[in-house]
Amino acid sequence: MNLSPEWAKTFAEHAELSAREAADLLNIPYAVLVAAIELGEILHRKVGKSYRIRFNDLMDYKARIDLAKS
């Protein structure tokens, strides 16, 4: 299978992570991520009691916190 860069970009735009996966990816505690979600700092949707975060929205949040640190 040949995976083009366009395919990878499209996948990343639509991929969703659980809050636990997102916290692990950012290397932050789960509770810190949930607090950011509840403060409206991270775009998300709820599925039942669980949060789902689009990969691109998580990367936008990461860029904002990285910028604030510098």
PyMOL Python script that loads the backbone (N, CA, C, O; Angstrom):
from pymol import cmd

cmd.read_pdbstr("""\
ATOM      1  N   MET A   1       0.847  -1.179   0.000  1.00  0.00           N
ATOM      2  CA  MET A   1       0.000   0.000   0.000  1.00  0.00           C
ATOM      3  C   MET A   1       0.886   1.233   0.000  1.00  0.00           C
ATOM      4  O   MET A   1       1.812   1.342   0.804  1.00  0.00           O
ATOM      5  N   ASN A   2       0.606   2.149  -0.890  1.00  0.00           N
ATOM      6  CA  ASN A   2       1.361   3.395  -0.991  1.00  0.00           C
ATOM      7  C   ASN A   2       0.565   4.506  -0.319  1.00  0.00           C
ATOM      8  O   ASN A   2      -0.498   4.902  -0.798  1.00  0.00           O
ATOM      9  N   LEU A   3       1.087   4.999   0.787  1.00  0.00           N
ATOM     10  CA  LEU A   3       0.393   6.056   1.528  1.00  0.00           C
ATOM     11  C   LEU A   3       0.998   7.406   1.160  1.00  0.00           C
ATOM     12  O   LEU A   3       2.133   7.711   1.525  1.00  0.00           O
ATOM     13  N   SER A   4       0.243   8.189   0.448  1.00  0.00           N
ATOM     14  CA  SER A   4       0.720   9.492   0.006  1.00  0.00           C
ATOM     15  C   SER A   4       0.661  10.493   1.151  1.00  0.00           C
ATOM     16  O   SER A   4      -0.066  10.282   2.123  1.00  0.00           O
ATOM     17  N   PRO A   5       1.418  11.580   1.046  1.00  0.00           N
ATOM     18  CA  PRO A   5       1.329  12.640   2.063  1.00  0.00           C
ATOM     19  C   PRO A   5      -0.082  13.220   2.170  1.00  0.00           C
ATOM     20  O   PRO A   5      -0.512  13.618   3.253  1.00  0.00           O
ATOM     21  N   GLU A   6      -0.797  13.268   1.052  1.00  0.00           N
ATOM     22  CA  GLU A   6      -2.171  13.780   1.080  1.00  0.00           C
ATOM     23  C   GLU A   6      -3.073  12.872   1.918  1.00  0.00           C
ATOM     24  O   GLU A   6      -3.931  13.351   2.659  1.00  0.00           O
ATOM     25  N   TRP A   7      -2.871  11.558   1.794  1.00  0.00           N
ATOM     26  CA  TRP A   7      -3.653  10.609   2.575  1.00  0.00           C
ATOM     27  C   TRP A   7      -3.372  10.812   4.059  1.00  0.00           C
ATOM     28  O   TRP A   7      -4.292  10.840   4.876  1.00  0.00           O
ATOM     29  N   ALA A   8      -2.093  10.952   4.398  1.00  0.00           N
ATOM     30  CA  ALA A   8      -1.717  11.139   5.800  1.00  0.00           C
ATOM     31  C   ALA A   8      -2.327  12.421   6.360  1.00  0.00           C
ATOM     32  O   ALA A   8      -2.797  12.441   7.498  1.00  0.00           O
ATOM     33  N   LYS A   9      -2.321  13.492   5.561  1.00  0.00           N
ATOM     34  CA  LYS A   9      -2.901  14.760   6.012  1.00  0.00           C
ATOM     35  C   LYS A   9      -4.401  14.615   6.235  1.00  0.00           C
ATOM     36  O   LYS A   9      -4.931  15.094   7.238  1.00  0.00           O
ATOM     37  N   THR A  10      -5.086  13.958   5.305  1.00  0.00           N
ATOM     38  CA  THR A  10      -6.526  13.750   5.436  1.00  0.00           C
ATOM     39  C   THR A  10      -6.831  12.909   6.668  1.00  0.00           C
ATOM     40  O   THR A  10      -7.779  13.200   7.397  1.00  0.00           O
ATOM     41  N   PHE A  11      -6.033  11.865   6.907  1.00  0.00           N
ATOM     42  CA  PHE A  11      -6.231  11.023   8.078  1.00  0.00           C
ATOM     43  C   PHE A  11      -6.074  11.848   9.353  1.00  0.00           C
ATOM     44  O   PHE A  11      -6.895  11.750  10.265  1.00  0.00           O
ATOM     45  N   ALA A  12      -5.013  12.663   9.416  1.00  0.00           N
ATOM     46  CA  ALA A  12      -4.758  13.462  10.614  1.00  0.00           C
ATOM     47  C   ALA A  12      -5.882  14.458  10.865  1.00  0.00           C
ATOM     48  O   ALA A  12      -6.217  14.736  12.017  1.00  0.00           O
ATOM     49  N   GLU A  13      -6.469  14.998   9.802  1.00  0.00           N
ATOM     50  CA  GLU A  13      -7.549  15.963   9.965  1.00  0.00           C
ATOM     51  C   GLU A  13      -8.782  15.332  10.580  1.00  0.00           C
ATOM     52  O   GLU A  13      -9.543  16.012  11.270  1.00  0.00           O
ATOM     53  N   HIS A  14      -8.995  14.051  10.345  1.00  0.00           N
ATOM     54  CA  HIS A  14     -10.211  13.391  10.810  1.00  0.00           C
ATOM     55  C   HIS A  14      -9.994  12.442  11.981  1.00  0.00           C
ATOM     56  O   HIS A  14     -10.963  11.955  12.564  1.00  0.00           O
ATOM     57  N   ALA A  15      -8.754  12.172  12.332  1.00  0.00           N
ATOM     58  CA  ALA A  15      -8.471  11.243  13.428  1.00  0.00           C
ATOM     59  C   ALA A  15      -8.916  11.853  14.756  1.00  0.00           C
ATOM     60  O   ALA A  15      -8.735  13.046  15.000  1.00  0.00           O
ATOM     61  N   GLU A  16      -9.493  11.023  15.595  1.00  0.00           N
ATOM     62  CA  GLU A  16      -9.920  11.465  16.920  1.00  0.00           C
ATOM     63  C   GLU A  16      -9.226  10.630  17.982  1.00  0.00           C
ATOM     64  O   GLU A  16      -8.979   9.437  17.805  1.00  0.00           O
ATOM     65  N   LEU A  17      -8.923  11.282  19.075  1.00  0.00           N
ATOM     66  CA  LEU A  17      -8.270  10.631  20.202  1.00  0.00           C
ATOM     67  C   LEU A  17      -9.173  10.714  21.420  1.00  0.00           C
ATOM     68  O   LEU A  17      -9.976  11.637  21.553  1.00  0.00           O
ATOM     69  N   SER A  18      -9.033   9.746  22.298  1.00  0.00           N
ATOM     70  CA  SER A  18      -9.700   9.852  23.590  1.00  0.00           C
ATOM     71  C   SER A  18      -8.911  10.848  24.433  1.00  0.00           C
ATOM     72  O   SER A  18      -7.782  11.198  24.089  1.00  0.00           O
ATOM     73  N   ALA A  19      -9.495  11.298  25.518  1.00  0.00           N
ATOM     74  CA  ALA A  19      -8.793  12.232  26.397  1.00  0.00           C
ATOM     75  C   ALA A  19      -7.533  11.584  26.961  1.00  0.00           C
ATOM     76  O   ALA A  19      -6.508  12.252  27.097  1.00  0.00           O
ATOM     77  N   ARG A  20      -7.589  10.326  27.282  1.00  0.00           N
ATOM     78  CA  ARG A  20      -6.410   9.622  27.819  1.00  0.00           C
ATOM     79  C   ARG A  20      -5.302   9.560  26.775  1.00  0.00           C
ATOM     80  O   ARG A  20      -4.136   9.803  27.087  1.00  0.00           O
ATOM     81  N   GLU A  21      -5.668   9.233  25.528  1.00  0.00           N
ATOM     82  CA  GLU A  21      -4.677   9.188  24.448  1.00  0.00           C
ATOM     83  C   GLU A  21      -4.067  10.564  24.215  1.00  0.00           C
ATOM     84  O   GLU A  21      -2.862  10.686  23.996  1.00  0.00           O
ATOM     85  N   ALA A  22      -4.899  11.595  24.262  1.00  0.00           N
ATOM     86  CA  ALA A  22      -4.420  12.962  24.052  1.00  0.00           C
ATOM     87  C   ALA A  22      -3.461  13.381  25.169  1.00  0.00           C
ATOM     88  O   ALA A  22      -2.428  13.997  24.904  1.00  0.00           O
ATOM     89  N   ALA A  23      -3.799  13.052  26.401  1.00  0.00           N
ATOM     90  CA  ALA A  23      -2.923  13.375  27.533  1.00  0.00           C
ATOM     91  C   ALA A  23      -1.588  12.651  27.385  1.00  0.00           C
ATOM     92  O   ALA A  23      -0.531  13.236  27.622  1.00  0.00           O
ATOM     93  N   ASP A  24      -1.635  11.395  26.999  1.00  0.00           N
ATOM     94  CA  ASP A  24      -0.403  10.627  26.796  1.00  0.00           C
ATOM     95  C   ASP A  24       0.437  11.234  25.683  1.00  0.00           C
ATOM     96  O   ASP A  24       1.659  11.326  25.805  1.00  0.00           O
ATOM     97  N   LEU A  25      -0.204  11.646  24.606  1.00  0.00           N
ATOM     98  CA  LEU A  25       0.507  12.227  23.476  1.00  0.00           C
ATOM     99  C   LEU A  25       1.196  13.537  23.868  1.00  0.00           C
ATOM    100  O   LEU A  25       2.315  13.807  23.431  1.00  0.00           O
ATOM    101  N   LEU A  26       0.531  14.344  24.689  1.00  0.00           N
ATOM    102  CA  LEU A  26       1.110  15.610  25.137  1.00  0.00           C
ATOM    103  C   LEU A  26       2.025  15.437  26.345  1.00  0.00           C
ATOM    104  O   LEU A  26       2.709  16.375  26.753  1.00  0.00           O
ATOM    105  N   ASN A  27       2.034  14.236  26.912  1.00  0.00           N
ATOM    106  CA  ASN A  27       2.838  13.931  28.092  1.00  0.00           C
ATOM    107  C   ASN A  27       2.454  14.830  29.272  1.00  0.00           C
ATOM    108  O   ASN A  27       3.308  15.384  29.964  1.00  0.00           O
ATOM    109  N   ILE A  28       1.139  14.952  29.473  1.00  0.00           N
ATOM    110  CA  ILE A  28       0.610  15.707  30.603  1.00  0.00           C
ATOM    111  C   ILE A  28      -0.364  14.813  31.357  1.00  0.00           C
ATOM    112  O   ILE A  28      -0.890  13.857  30.789  1.00  0.00           O
ATOM    113  N   PRO A  29      -0.609  15.112  32.627  1.00  0.00           N
ATOM    114  CA  PRO A  29      -1.575  14.305  33.375  1.00  0.00           C
ATOM    115  C   PRO A  29      -2.983  14.408  32.770  1.00  0.00           C
ATOM    116  O   PRO A  29      -3.372  15.449  32.240  1.00  0.00           O
ATOM    117  N   TYR A  30      -3.717  13.328  32.861  1.00  0.00           N
ATOM    118  CA  TYR A  30      -5.090  13.259  32.351  1.00  0.00           C
ATOM    119  C   TYR A  30      -5.943  14.374  32.955  1.00  0.00           C
ATOM    120  O   TYR A  30      -6.725  15.011  32.249  1.00  0.00           O
ATOM    121  N   ALA A  31      -5.794  14.610  34.254  1.00  0.00           N
ATOM    122  CA  ALA A  31      -6.602  15.633  34.935  1.00  0.00           C
ATOM    123  C   ALA A  31      -6.325  17.029  34.379  1.00  0.00           C
ATOM    124  O   ALA A  31      -7.237  17.852  34.306  1.00  0.00           O
ATOM    125  N   VAL A  32      -5.094  17.306  33.991  1.00  0.00           N
ATOM    126  CA  VAL A  32      -4.743  18.611  33.415  1.00  0.00           C
ATOM    127  C   VAL A  32      -5.432  18.766  32.058  1.00  0.00           C
ATOM    128  O   VAL A  32      -5.951  19.836  31.738  1.00  0.00           O
ATOM    129  N   LEU A  33      -5.433  17.701  31.272  1.00  0.00           N
ATOM    130  CA  LEU A  33      -6.095  17.754  29.966  1.00  0.00           C
ATOM    131  C   LEU A  33      -7.599  17.953  30.125  1.00  0.00           C
ATOM    132  O   LEU A  33      -8.196  18.762  29.415  1.00  0.00           O
ATOM    133  N   VAL A  34      -8.201  17.234  31.033  1.00  0.00           N
ATOM    134  CA  VAL A  34      -9.646  17.368  31.250  1.00  0.00           C
ATOM    135  C   VAL A  34      -9.982  18.780  31.731  1.00  0.00           C
ATOM    136  O   VAL A  34     -10.999  19.347  31.329  1.00  0.00           O
ATOM    137  N   ALA A  35      -9.138  19.348  32.584  1.00  0.00           N
ATOM    138  CA  ALA A  35      -9.373  20.725  33.038  1.00  0.00           C
ATOM    139  C   ALA A  35      -9.326  21.686  31.851  1.00  0.00           C
ATOM    140  O   ALA A  35     -10.151  22.596  31.761  1.00  0.00           O
ATOM    141  N   ALA A  36      -8.373  21.496  30.941  1.00  0.00           N
ATOM    142  CA  ALA A  36      -8.281  22.357  29.755  1.00  0.00           C
ATOM    143  C   ALA A  36      -9.512  22.190  28.873  1.00  0.00           C
ATOM    144  O   ALA A  36     -10.002  23.163  28.300  1.00  0.00           O
ATOM    145  N   ILE A  37     -10.009  20.976  28.762  1.00  0.00           N
ATOM    146  CA  ILE A  37     -11.231  20.722  27.984  1.00  0.00           C
ATOM    147  C   ILE A  37     -12.405  21.466  28.619  1.00  0.00           C
ATOM    148  O   ILE A  37     -13.158  22.157  27.933  1.00  0.00           O
ATOM    149  N   GLU A  38     -12.550  21.316  29.933  1.00  0.00           N
ATOM    150  CA  GLU A  38     -13.681  21.919  30.628  1.00  0.00           C
ATOM    151  C   GLU A  38     -13.614  23.449  30.638  1.00  0.00           C
ATOM    152  O   GLU A  38     -14.641  24.116  30.760  1.00  0.00           O
ATOM    153  N   LEU A  39     -12.405  24.004  30.510  1.00  0.00           N
ATOM    154  CA  LEU A  39     -12.247  25.459  30.422  1.00  0.00           C
ATOM    155  C   LEU A  39     -12.459  25.970  28.997  1.00  0.00           C
ATOM    156  O   LEU A  39     -12.435  27.176  28.750  1.00  0.00           O
ATOM    157  N   GLY A  40     -12.663  25.051  28.075  1.00  0.00           N
ATOM    158  CA  GLY A  40     -12.896  25.436  26.690  1.00  0.00           C
ATOM    159  C   GLY A  40     -11.626  25.723  25.909  1.00  0.00           C
ATOM    160  O   GLY A  40     -11.684  26.333  24.842  1.00  0.00           O
ATOM    161  N   GLU A  41     -10.476  25.293  26.422  1.00  0.00           N
ATOM    162  CA  GLU A  41      -9.207  25.546  25.760  1.00  0.00           C
ATOM    163  C   GLU A  41      -8.932  24.568  24.616  1.00  0.00           C
ATOM    164  O   GLU A  41      -8.111  24.847  23.743  1.00  0.00           O
ATOM    165  N   ILE A  42      -9.613  23.432  24.621  1.00  0.00           N
ATOM    166  CA  ILE A  42      -9.417  22.419  23.585  1.00  0.00           C
ATOM    167  C   ILE A  42     -10.772  22.095  22.966  1.00  0.00           C
ATOM    168  O   ILE A  42     -11.713  21.730  23.671  1.00  0.00           O
ATOM    169  N   LEU A  43     -10.866  22.228  21.659  1.00  0.00           N
ATOM    170  CA  LEU A  43     -12.097  21.831  20.978  1.00  0.00           C
ATOM    171  C   LEU A  43     -12.265  20.326  21.113  1.00  0.00           C
ATOM    172  O   LEU A  43     -11.299  19.570  21.014  1.00  0.00           O
ATOM    173  N   HIS A  44     -13.493  19.903  21.338  1.00  0.00           N
ATOM    174  CA  HIS A  44     -13.760  18.472  21.561  1.00  0.00           C
ATOM    175  C   HIS A  44     -15.229  18.191  21.301  1.00  0.00           C
ATOM    176  O   HIS A  44     -16.020  19.098  21.041  1.00  0.00           O
ATOM    177  N   ARG A  45     -15.571  16.927  21.378  1.00  0.00           N
ATOM    178  CA  ARG A  45     -16.975  16.531  21.399  1.00  0.00           C
ATOM    179  C   ARG A  45     -17.104  15.449  22.446  1.00  0.00           C
ATOM    180  O   ARG A  45     -16.129  14.783  22.794  1.00  0.00           O
ATOM    181  N   LYS A  46     -18.303  15.281  22.942  1.00  0.00           N
ATOM    182  CA  LYS A  46     -18.564  14.258  23.943  1.00  0.00           C
ATOM    183  C   LYS A  46     -19.308  13.100  23.307  1.00  0.00           C
ATOM    184  O   LYS A  46     -20.249  13.284  22.534  1.00  0.00           O
ATOM    185  N   VAL A  47     -18.865  11.911  23.650  1.00  0.00           N
ATOM    186  CA  VAL A  47     -19.530  10.680  23.239  1.00  0.00           C
ATOM    187  C   VAL A  47     -19.861   9.958  24.535  1.00  0.00           C
ATOM    188  O   VAL A  47     -18.995   9.358  25.171  1.00  0.00           O
ATOM    189  N   GLY A  48     -21.129  10.027  24.912  1.00  0.00           N
ATOM    190  CA  GLY A  48     -21.501   9.507  26.227  1.00  0.00           C
ATOM    191  C   GLY A  48     -20.826  10.353  27.291  1.00  0.00           C
ATOM    192  O   GLY A  48     -21.024  11.566  27.347  1.00  0.00           O
ATOM    193  N   LYS A  49     -20.029   9.713  28.134  1.00  0.00           N
ATOM    194  CA  LYS A  49     -19.290  10.433  29.173  1.00  0.00           C
ATOM    195  C   LYS A  49     -17.847  10.707  28.766  1.00  0.00           C
ATOM    196  O   LYS A  49     -17.091  11.312  29.527  1.00  0.00           O
ATOM    197  N   SER A  50     -17.463  10.268  27.580  1.00  0.00           N
ATOM    198  CA  SER A  50     -16.074  10.382  27.125  1.00  0.00           C
ATOM    199  C   SER A  50     -15.878  11.587  26.210  1.00  0.00           C
ATOM    200  O   SER A  50     -16.787  12.007  25.493  1.00  0.00           O
ATOM    201  N   TYR A  51     -14.673  12.124  26.259  1.00  0.00           N
ATOM    202  CA  TYR A  51     -14.296  13.212  25.372  1.00  0.00           C
ATOM    203  C   TYR A  51     -13.583  12.640  24.151  1.00  0.00           C
ATOM    204  O   TYR A  51     -12.835  11.668  24.260  1.00  0.00           O
ATOM    205  N   ARG A  52     -13.818  13.244  22.994  1.00  0.00           N
ATOM    206  CA  ARG A  52     -13.098  12.911  21.765  1.00  0.00           C
ATOM    207  C   ARG A  52     -12.507  14.205  21.232  1.00  0.00           C
ATOM    208  O   ARG A  52     -13.186  15.227  21.130  1.00  0.00           O
ATOM    209  N   ILE A  53     -11.234  14.139  20.896  1.00  0.00           N
ATOM    210  CA  ILE A  53     -10.501  15.327  20.454  1.00  0.00           C
ATOM    211  C   ILE A  53      -9.885  15.029  19.094  1.00  0.00           C
ATOM    212  O   ILE A  53      -9.179  14.035  18.920  1.00  0.00           O
ATOM    213  N   ARG A  54     -10.161  15.901  18.135  1.00  0.00           N
ATOM    214  CA  ARG A  54      -9.533  15.732  16.823  1.00  0.00           C
ATOM    215  C   ARG A  54      -8.042  15.996  16.951  1.00  0.00           C
ATOM    216  O   ARG A  54      -7.618  16.888  17.686  1.00  0.00           O
ATOM    217  N   PHE A  55      -7.258  15.218  16.235  1.00  0.00           N
ATOM    218  CA  PHE A  55      -5.809  15.337  16.289  1.00  0.00           C
ATOM    219  C   PHE A  55      -5.366  16.769  15.977  1.00  0.00           C
ATOM    220  O   PHE A  55      -4.514  17.315  16.678  1.00  0.00           O
ATOM    221  N   ASN A  56      -5.928  17.372  14.948  1.00  0.00           N
ATOM    222  CA  ASN A  56      -5.535  18.737  14.580  1.00  0.00           C
ATOM    223  C   ASN A  56      -5.865  19.743  15.680  1.00  0.00           C
ATOM    224  O   ASN A  56      -5.092  20.672  15.914  1.00  0.00           O
ATOM    225  N   ASP A  57      -6.998  19.573  16.357  1.00  0.00           N
ATOM    226  CA  ASP A  57      -7.353  20.469  17.457  1.00  0.00           C
ATOM    227  C   ASP A  57      -6.380  20.309  18.617  1.00  0.00           C
ATOM    228  O   ASP A  57      -6.036  21.286  19.283  1.00  0.00           O
ATOM    229  N   LEU A  58      -5.941  19.092  18.858  1.00  0.00           N
ATOM    230  CA  LEU A  58      -4.961  18.849  19.914  1.00  0.00           C
ATOM    231  C   LEU A  58      -3.625  19.502  19.565  1.00  0.00           C
ATOM    232  O   LEU A  58      -2.967  20.079  20.431  1.00  0.00           O
ATOM    233  N   MET A  59      -3.231  19.410  18.302  1.00  0.00           N
ATOM    234  CA  MET A  59      -1.974  20.036  17.874  1.00  0.00           C
ATOM    235  C   MET A  59      -2.060  21.559  17.925  1.00  0.00           C
ATOM    236  O   MET A  59      -1.061  22.225  18.195  1.00  0.00           O
ATOM    237  N   ASP A  60      -3.248  22.116  17.667  1.00  0.00           N
ATOM    238  CA  ASP A  60      -3.441  23.566  17.818  1.00  0.00           C
ATOM    239  C   ASP A  60      -3.255  23.975  19.280  1.00  0.00           C
ATOM    240  O   ASP A  60      -2.599  24.975  19.571  1.00  0.00           O
ATOM    241  N   TYR A  61      -3.830  23.206  20.187  1.00  0.00           N
ATOM    242  CA  TYR A  61      -3.679  23.473  21.623  1.00  0.00           C
ATOM    243  C   TYR A  61      -2.212  23.378  22.015  1.00  0.00           C
ATOM    244  O   TYR A  61      -1.709  24.233  22.744  1.00  0.00           O
ATOM    245  N   LYS A  62      -1.523  22.347  21.538  1.00  0.00           N
ATOM    246  CA  LYS A  62      -0.106  22.171  21.855  1.00  0.00           C
ATOM    247  C   LYS A  62       0.711  23.371  21.367  1.00  0.00           C
ATOM    248  O   LYS A  62       1.592  23.853  22.079  1.00  0.00           O
ATOM    249  N   ALA A  63       0.425  23.844  20.179  1.00  0.00           N
ATOM    250  CA  ALA A  63       1.136  25.002  19.638  1.00  0.00           C
ATOM    251  C   ALA A  63       0.904  26.229  20.529  1.00  0.00           C
ATOM    252  O   ALA A  63       1.832  26.999  20.777  1.00  0.00           O
ATOM    253  N   ARG A  64      -0.315  26.408  21.004  1.00  0.00           N
ATOM    254  CA  ARG A  64      -0.624  27.562  21.867  1.00  0.00           C
ATOM    255  C   ARG A  64       0.124  27.465  23.200  1.00  0.00           C
ATOM    256  O   ARG A  64       0.666  28.462  23.677  1.00  0.00           O
ATOM    257  N   ILE A  65       0.157  26.270  23.805  1.00  0.00           N
ATOM    258  CA  ILE A  65       0.852  26.167  25.106  1.00  0.00           C
ATOM    259  C   ILE A  65       2.363  26.252  24.922  1.00  0.00           C
ATOM    260  O   ILE A  65       3.063  26.774  25.790  1.00  0.00           O
ATOM    261  N   ASP A  66       2.876  25.741  23.794  1.00  0.00           N
ATOM    262  CA  ASP A  66       4.317  25.863  23.523  1.00  0.00           C
ATOM    263  C   ASP A  66       4.697  27.325  23.331  1.00  0.00           C
ATOM    264  O   ASP A  66       5.747  27.765  23.800  1.00  0.00           O
ATOM    265  N   LEU A  67       3.843  28.075  22.642  1.00  0.00           N
ATOM    266  CA  LEU A  67       4.094  29.492  22.409  1.00  0.00           C
ATOM    267  C   LEU A  67       4.059  30.264  23.733  1.00  0.00           C
ATOM    268  O   LEU A  67       4.862  31.172  23.952  1.00  0.00           O
ATOM    269  N   ALA A  68       3.131  29.897  24.602  1.00  0.00           N
ATOM    270  CA  ALA A  68       3.019  30.578  25.887  1.00  0.00           C
ATOM    271  C   ALA A  68       4.236  30.298  26.776  1.00  0.00           C
ATOM    272  O   ALA A  68       4.607  31.137  27.596  1.00  0.00           O
ATOM    273  N   LYS A  69       4.851  29.133  26.619  1.00  0.00           N
ATOM    274  CA  LYS A  69       6.039  28.784  27.408  1.00  0.00           C
ATOM    275  C   LYS A  69       7.274  29.544  26.970  1.00  0.00           C
ATOM    276  O   LYS A  69       8.186  29.770  27.765  1.00  0.00           O
ATOM    277  N   SER A  70       7.307  29.942  25.701  1.00  0.00           N
ATOM    278  CA  SER A  70       8.525  30.608  25.182  1.00  0.00           C
ATOM    279  C   SER A  70       8.487  32.101  25.364  1.00  0.00           C
ATOM    280  O   SER A  70       9.430  32.793  24.982  1.00  0.00           O
TER     281      SER A  70
END
""", "prot")
cmd.dss("prot")
cmd.show_as("cartoon", "prot")
cmd.util.cbc("prot")
cmd.orient("prot")
